[in-house]
């Protein structure tokens, strides 16, 4: 193998004829570039000669040694991209491979580079941006509806076949999404219950109706706060975990491996997580309701002189069961949406860490948004129905 360090490329001007000698490769790139700068006048004359069609003054490549892309780029710069296009005519002795290399580099030099469009300003640009975001949101919702349909189809397909139910995976996800989340849900709802009771006591004291603080805490946690706070916590804690897990599996080509083995990723990855969430969230909702009312009862006992026994008696006497049922009815719906959004964003992520991070953030934002939106719609519906 020839020693490239012993034959550095160079240019030589002999009788008005420019010659490229020895190796034009990457190790000699800096030296060759300096030489091209020094022989600028000869190079300009060479380009004029080629533009005028004087074949006797074309660049001589017969003594050219090794050539790689770096050297080809310098030769294209020397001759100009247009001069390289008809290289087969003025350098027929050059091998076909080297002619193809020089032509490819010349074509790349002639290809215009698309510059990113500069951000425009004004009302038209703002309207266009709003339209793009609206279209993106519509596409996102259509994908979500399609994935919900696919998930329900798979779920109904395995229900008649208990042997296909993945109990081990489902129990593991129940522990991850449910049992491990009990402390944070209980603590958060306890503190919010105490805050609601303090607020009620502050406002109702001016009307001499502090006793109704019990009703305020009970109504807010049975109907709204219990399920809403638990769902928001799971949206941030569990939906992001689902997206990161499935996205990492996609980046590591584990999903492709499952499909090659004839296994369905929806059945193996989505359904156990979905069923685990639909079991965990109602339990966490119940714990959130109890913890919130416990926080309200503690504040009532300390600040309003309402003992626990009286607090419990008011709950049993004045709070109908339907408020508890309304709150619990929302839990499976929220759980279904959170699990589906988290899994869908995992499948949508590309095989890169950046994409996994972006879709993890998107799953959290979408889950919280959908939970709050559905809770608001449910509140309007139940109010109109008189429930």
C-alpha positions as CSV (number, residue, x, y, z in Angstrom):
1,X,0.0,0.0,0.0
2,X,1.5,3.4,-1.0
3,X,2.6,5.8,1.8
4,X,0.4,8.8,1.5
5,X,2.5,10.9,3.9
6,X,5.5,10.5,1.4
7,X,3.6,11.9,-1.6
8,X,1.7,15.1,-0.6
9,X,-0.3,16.5,-3.4
10,X,0.8,19.7,-5.2
11,X,0.2,22.0,-8.1
12,X,2.7,22.6,-10.8
13,X,2.6,25.2,-13.6
14,X,4.6,24.1,-16.6
15,X,4.4,25.9,-20.0
16,X,1.0,27.5,-19.2
17,X,-0.3,24.1,-18.3
18,X,-1.4,23.4,-14.7
19,X,-0.7,19.9,-13.4
20,X,-2.1,18.1,-10.3
21,X,0.5,15.8,-8.9
22,X,0.6,13.1,-6.3
23,X,-2.0,12.5,-3.6
24,X,-4.9,14.8,-3.0
25,X,-6.3,13.4,0.2
26,X,-7.5,14.6,3.6
27,X,-4.1,14.5,5.4
28,X,-2.8,17.0,2.8
29,X,-5.9,19.2,2.7
30,X,-4.6,22.2,4.6
31,X,-1.3,22.3,2.6
32,X,-3.1,22.0,-0.7
33,X,-5.5,24.8,0.3
34,X,-2.6,27.1,1.1
35,X,-1.1,26.3,-2.3
36,X,-4.3,27.0,-4.1
37,X,-4.4,30.4,-2.4
38,X,-0.8,31.2,-3.4
39,X,-1.4,30.2,-7.0
40,X,-4.6,32.2,-7.3
41,X,-3.5,34.0,-10.5
42,X,-2.7,30.7,-12.3
43,X,-6.0,29.2,-11.2
44,X,-7.9,32.2,-12.5
45,X,-6.1,31.8,-15.8
46,X,-7.0,28.1,-15.8
47,X,-10.6,28.8,-15.3
48,X,-10.6,31.4,-18.1
49,X,-9.0,28.9,-20.4
50,X,-11.6,26.3,-19.7
51,X,-14.4,28.8,-20.1
52,X,-12.9,29.7,-23.5
53,X,-12.7,26.1,-24.5
54,X,-8.9,26.0,-24.8
55,X,-8.3,22.3,-24.3
56,X,-4.5,22.7,-24.4
57,X,-4.6,24.6,-21.1
58,X,-6.9,22.3,-19.2
59,X,-5.8,20.9,-15.9
60,X,-3.5,17.8,-16.3
61,X,-4.6,15.0,-14.0
62,X,-2.4,12.2,-15.6
63,X,0.0,12.2,-12.7
64,X,-2.6,12.4,-10.0
65,X,-2.1,9.9,-7.2
66,X,-4.6,9.0,-4.5
67,X,-7.9,11.0,-4.4
68,X,-10.6,11.2,-1.8
69,X,-13.6,13.5,-1.2
70,X,-11.5,16.2,0.4
71,X,-9.1,16.3,-2.6
72,X,-12.0,16.2,-5.0
73,X,-13.6,19.2,-3.3
74,X,-10.4,21.2,-3.8
75,X,-10.2,20.2,-7.5
76,X,-13.8,21.2,-8.0
77,X,-13.0,24.5,-6.3
78,X,-10.0,24.9,-8.6
79,X,-11.8,24.1,-11.8
80,X,-15.3,25.3,-10.9
81,X,-18.3,23.0,-10.8
82,X,-19.1,23.9,-14.5
83,X,-15.7,22.9,-15.6
84,X,-15.9,19.4,-14.0
85,X,-19.2,18.5,-15.8
86,X,-17.4,17.7,-19.1
87,X,-14.4,16.1,-17.4
88,X,-14.8,13.0,-19.6
89,X,-13.9,15.1,-22.6
90,X,-10.7,16.9,-21.4
91,X,-9.5,14.1,-19.0
92,X,-10.3,10.8,-20.7
93,X,-7.4,9.1,-19.1
94,X,-8.9,9.6,-15.6
95,X,-10.6,6.4,-14.3
96,X,-14.3,6.3,-14.4
97,X,-14.5,6.0,-10.6
98,X,-12.6,9.3,-10.2
99,X,-14.6,11.0,-12.8
100,X,-17.8,9.9,-11.0
101,X,-16.4,11.2,-7.7
102,X,-15.5,14.6,-9.1
103,X,-18.9,14.9,-10.9
104,X,-20.7,14.0,-7.6
105,X,-18.8,16.7,-5.7
106,X,-19.5,19.2,-8.4
107,X,-23.2,18.4,-8.4
108,X,-23.3,18.8,-4.6
109,X,-21.6,22.2,-5.0
110,X,-24.2,23.3,-7.6
111,X,-27.1,22.1,-5.4
112,X,-28.6,25.1,-3.7
113,X,-28.9,24.9,0.1
114,X,-32.4,25.5,1.4
115,X,-32.1,28.2,4.1
116,X,-34.6,28.0,6.9
117,X,-37.3,30.6,6.3
118,X,-37.0,33.7,8.5
119,X,-39.9,34.1,10.9
120,X,-42.3,36.7,9.6
121,X,-44.2,39.1,11.8
122,X,-47.6,40.8,11.6
123,X,-51.2,39.7,11.8
124,X,-50.9,37.4,8.7
125,X,-48.0,35.5,10.2
126,X,-49.8,35.2,13.5
127,X,-52.9,33.9,11.8
128,X,-50.8,31.4,9.8
129,X,-49.2,30.2,13.0
130,X,-52.6,29.8,14.6
131,X,-53.7,27.8,11.6
132,X,-50.7,25.4,11.8
133,X,-51.2,24.8,15.5
134,X,-54.9,24.2,15.0
135,X,-54.2,21.7,12.2
136,X,-51.6,20.0,14.4
137,X,-54.1,19.7,17.3
138,X,-56.7,18.3,14.9
139,X,-54.3,15.7,13.6
140,X,-53.3,14.8,17.2
141,X,-56.9,14.3,18.2
142,X,-57.7,12.2,15.2
143,X,-54.7,10.0,16.1
144,X,-55.9,9.7,19.6
145,X,-59.4,8.6,18.5
146,X,-57.9,6.1,16.1
147,X,-55.7,4.6,18.8
148,X,-58.6,4.5,21.2
149,X,-60.6,2.5,18.7
150,X,-57.6,0.1,18.1
151,X,-57.1,-0.4,21.8
152,X,-60.8,-1.1,22.4
153,X,-60.8,-3.6,19.5
154,X,-57.8,-5.5,21.0
155,X,-59.4,-5.4,24.4
156,X,-62.7,-6.9,23.3
157,X,-60.8,-9.4,21.2
158,X,-58.9,-10.9,24.2
159,X,-61.8,-10.7,26.8
160,X,-63.2,-14.2,25.8
161,X,-59.8,-15.8,26.1
162,X,-58.6,-15.6,29.8
163,X,-55.4,-17.4,28.9
164,X,-54.3,-14.3,26.9
165,X,-54.8,-12.0,29.9
166,X,-51.4,-10.9,31.2
167,X,-52.1,-10.9,34.9
168,X,-48.4,-10.7,36.0
169,X,-47.8,-7.6,33.9
170,X,-51.0,-6.0,35.0
171,X,-50.3,-6.6,38.7
172,X,-46.8,-5.2,38.3
173,X,-48.2,-2.0,36.7
174,X,-50.9,-1.8,39.5
175,X,-48.1,-1.7,42.0
176,X,-46.2,0.9,40.0
177,X,-49.1,3.2,39.2
178,X,-51.3,2.6,42.2
179,X,-49.6,1.4,45.4
180,X,-46.4,3.5,44.9
181,X,-48.6,6.6,44.3
182,X,-50.6,6.3,47.5
183,X,-48.3,8.4,49.7
184,X,-48.1,11.4,47.3
185,X,-51.8,11.3,46.6
186,X,-52.8,11.1,50.2
187,X,-50.4,13.9,51.3
188,X,-51.4,16.2,48.5
189,X,-55.2,15.8,49.0
190,X,-54.8,16.1,52.8
191,X,-53.1,19.5,52.3
192,X,-55.6,20.7,49.8
193,X,-58.4,19.6,52.1
194,X,-56.9,21.7,54.9
195,X,-56.5,24.7,52.6
196,X,-60.2,24.4,51.4
197,X,-61.3,24.2,55.0
198,X,-59.2,27.3,56.0
199,X,-60.7,29.2,53.0
200,X,-64.2,28.1,53.9
201,X,-63.7,29.1,57.5
202,X,-62.3,32.5,56.5
203,X,-65.2,33.4,54.1
204,X,-68.1,31.8,56.0
205,X,-67.1,33.3,59.4
206,X,-68.4,36.7,58.2
207,X,-71.8,35.2,57.6
208,X,-71.9,33.2,60.8
209,X,-72.1,30.0,58.8
210,X,-68.8,28.3,59.7
211,X,-70.7,25.0,60.2
212,X,-71.1,24.8,56.4
213,X,-67.3,24.4,56.0
214,X,-68.0,20.6,56.4
215,X,-70.4,20.7,53.4
216,X,-67.9,22.7,51.4
217,X,-65.1,20.2,52.0
218,X,-67.3,17.2,51.4
219,X,-68.9,18.5,48.2
220,X,-65.5,19.6,46.7
221,X,-63.7,16.4,47.4
222,X,-66.4,13.9,46.7
223,X,-67.3,15.5,43.3
224,X,-64.2,17.2,42.1
225,X,-60.9,17.4,44.0
226,X,-60.6,13.7,44.9
227,X,-60.6,12.4,41.4
228,X,-59.1,15.5,39.7
229,X,-56.0,15.7,41.9
230,X,-55.4,11.9,41.7
231,X,-55.8,12.0,37.9
232,X,-53.5,15.0,37.5
233,X,-50.9,13.3,39.6
234,X,-51.1,10.1,37.6
235,X,-51.0,12.2,34.4
236,X,-47.7,13.6,35.4
237,X,-46.3,10.5,37.1
238,X,-47.6,7.6,35.1
239,X,-48.4,8.9,31.6
240,X,-44.8,10.2,31.4
241,X,-43.5,6.8,32.6
242,X,-45.6,4.9,30.0
243,X,-44.3,7.2,27.2
244,X,-40.7,6.9,28.3
245,X,-40.8,3.1,28.6
246,X,-42.4,2.5,25.2
247,X,-40.4,5.2,23.6
248,X,-37.1,3.6,24.9
249,X,-38.3,0.2,23.7
250,X,-38.9,1.7,20.2
251,X,-35.5,3.4,20.2
252,X,-33.9,0.1,21.2
253,X,-35.9,-1.7,18.4
254,X,-37.6,-3.9,21.0
255,X,-41.0,-3.2,19.4
256,X,-39.6,-4.5,16.1
257,X,-38.4,-7.6,17.9
258,X,-41.8,-8.3,19.3
259,X,-43.4,-8.0,15.9
260,X,-40.8,-10.3,14.3
261,X,-41.7,-12.9,17.0
262,X,-45.4,-12.6,16.0
263,X,-46.4,-10.7,19.3
264,X,-48.8,-7.8,19.3
265,X,-47.3,-4.7,21.0
266,X,-50.8,-3.4,21.8
267,X,-51.8,-6.6,23.6
268,X,-48.4,-6.9,25.4
269,X,-47.7,-3.3,26.3
270,X,-50.8,-1.2,26.1
271,X,-53.6,-3.4,27.6
272,X,-51.8,-4.3,30.8
273,X,-51.0,-0.7,31.5
274,X,-54.6,0.4,30.6
275,X,-56.2,-2.2,32.9
276,X,-53.8,-1.4,35.7
277,X,-54.6,2.3,35.4
278,X,-58.4,1.6,35.4
279,X,-57.9,-0.4,38.7
280,X,-55.5,2.1,40.3
281,X,-57.2,5.4,39.7
282,X,-60.5,4.6,41.4
283,X,-58.6,3.3,44.4
284,X,-56.5,6.5,44.5
285,X,-59.6,8.6,44.1
286,X,-61.2,7.0,47.1
287,X,-58.0,7.5,49.1
288,X,-57.9,11.2,47.9
289,X,-61.5,11.8,49.0
290,X,-60.8,10.3,52.5
291,X,-57.5,12.2,52.9
292,X,-59.0,15.5,51.7
293,X,-61.9,15.2,54.1
294,X,-59.5,14.2,56.9
295,X,-57.5,17.4,56.3
296,X,-60.8,19.4,56.4
297,X,-61.9,17.6,59.6
298,X,-58.5,18.4,61.2
299,X,-58.7,22.1,60.4
300,X,-62.4,22.2,61.5
301,X,-61.5,20.6,64.8
302,X,-58.6,23.0,65.4
303,X,-59.9,26.3,64.0
304,X,-63.7,26.0,64.1
305,X,-64.3,23.8,67.2
306,X,-66.1,21.2,65.2
307,X,-65.1,17.8,66.6
308,X,-64.6,14.7,64.5
309,X,-67.8,13.1,65.7
310,X,-69.8,16.2,64.6
311,X,-68.0,16.4,61.3
312,X,-68.8,12.7,60.6
313,X,-72.4,13.2,61.7
314,X,-72.9,16.1,59.3
315,X,-71.4,14.0,56.5
316,X,-73.8,11.2,57.1
317,X,-76.8,13.5,57.5
318,X,-76.4,16.2,54.8
319,X,-74.2,14.7,52.1
320,X,-76.1,12.5,49.6
321,X,-74.4,9.4,48.2
322,X,-74.8,10.6,44.6
323,X,-71.9,13.0,45.0
324,X,-69.6,10.2,45.9
325,X,-70.8,8.2,42.9
326,X,-70.4,11.1,40.6
327,X,-66.7,11.4,41.6
328,X,-66.0,7.7,41.3
329,X,-67.7,7.5,37.9
330,X,-65.1,9.9,36.5
331,X,-62.1,7.8,37.6
332,X,-62.2,5.0,35.0
333,X,-62.7,7.5,32.2
334,X,-59.8,9.6,33.3
335,X,-57.7,6.5,33.8
336,X,-58.5,5.2,30.3
337,X,-57.5,8.5,28.7
338,X,-54.3,8.9,30.7
339,X,-53.1,5.4,29.8
340,X,-54.0,5.7,26.1
341,X,-52.3,9.1,25.7
342,X,-49.2,7.9,27.5
343,X,-48.9,4.8,25.4
344,X,-49.7,6.6,22.1
345,X,-47.0,9.2,22.6
346,X,-44.5,6.4,23.3
347,X,-45.4,4.7,20.0
348,X,-45.1,8.1,18.2
349,X,-41.6,8.8,19.4
350,X,-38.7,8.4,17.1
351,X,-35.5,6.4,17.8
352,X,-33.7,9.2,19.6
353,X,-33.5,10.5,23.2
354,X,-34.6,13.9,22.1
355,X,-37.8,12.6,20.5
356,X,-38.6,10.5,23.6
357,X,-38.2,13.5,25.8
358,X,-40.4,15.7,23.6
359,X,-43.2,13.0,23.5
360,X,-42.9,12.5,27.2
361,X,-43.6,16.2,27.8
362,X,-46.4,16.1,25.3
363,X,-48.1,13.1,27.0
364,X,-48.1,14.9,30.3
365,X,-49.5,18.1,28.8
366,X,-52.2,16.3,26.8
367,X,-53.2,14.1,29.7
368,X,-53.7,17.0,32.1
369,X,-55.5,19.1,29.5
370,X,-57.9,16.2,28.6
371,X,-58.6,15.5,32.3
372,X,-59.4,19.1,33.1
373,X,-61.5,19.5,29.9
374,X,-63.5,16.4,30.5
375,X,-64.0,17.3,34.2
376,X,-65.4,20.7,33.2
377,X,-67.7,19.1,30.6
378,X,-68.8,16.5,33.2
379,X,-69.5,19.3,35.7
380,X,-71.8,21.1,33.2
381,X,-73.5,17.8,32.3
382,X,-74.2,16.8,35.9
383,X,-75.4,20.3,36.8
384,X,-77.9,20.3,33.9
385,X,-79.1,16.8,34.9
386,X,-79.5,17.9,38.5
387,X,-77.1,15.3,39.8
